[in-house]
Amino acid sequence: MTIGQTQAVQGLQKSEAQFNQAASKIAQSPFSSSAPADVADLSTQAIALLQSKNSFEANIQVLKVDNQMSQTLLNVVG
């Protein structure tokens, strides 16, 4: 595994952990519109979900580019 692949996989794992943590907090929070703090917390967790999604997608792109570079190198050498 290349350094880029290793870092991308670690990034995927961090994204997954962040996603799971935010989803868990959303699932545990009471959905009461009477408490502004709860709404703010839900907003914070929703943003965390979006950030983890974007990070996950970026790391997938890194893996795709790494794969394309490896294929190109093999085609040139091979």
N, C-alpha and C positions, 0 to 999 in steps of 0.2 A: 504494500500500500504506500502511495506517495505521501509526501508531507501535506500537499493540498487536499488529498482525499481524507487524511487523518483529521485535519483541521475542520473540513466540511462535515465529517461525521460527528465530531465533537460539537460543532455548531448545531447540527440537527438534534442531538441529544439535549443540549441546553434549551433549544426552542421547544422541544417536547415537554421538558420539565416545567418551563415557564407557562406553557399552554395548560398543562394539567393543574398547576397551582392556581392559575386564574379561574379556570373552569370550576375547580373545587370551591373556591371562595364564592363564586357566583351561585353555585348550587346550595351553599350553606347560608347565604344571606337571606334575611326576610325581605320579601317584596312588598314593603310598605311604603306607599307614596307620602305618608305623613311625616316621615323622618328624612330631612334633607341629607343627613350624613350617609344614609343608606344609598340614596341616589348617587351621591358623589362617589361612594365606594364602588357601586356598580359601574359607573362611568370609568373609573380607574381600571377596573378589571377588564372591561370591554376593550380599553386601549391596550392593555397588556395582551389580550387575545390577538388583536390585530398586529401588534409588534412581533409576537411569536410566529404568527402566520407569515409575515413578511420576511423574518429571519429564516424560517424554514425554506421558503421559496428561494431566497438568495443562496442558501447552502446547496439546494438542489441544482441551481444553475452552475455553481462552482464544480459540482461533481460532473455535470454534463460537459462543461468546457474541458475539464481534466480528461474526460474520456475521449473527446474529440481531438485534443492535442496528442494523446497517446496513440490514437488511430492514425493520425496524420504522420507522426514520427515513425510508426511501424510501416506505413506505406512508403515513406521516403527511404527508409533503411532497407526494407524488405524487398 
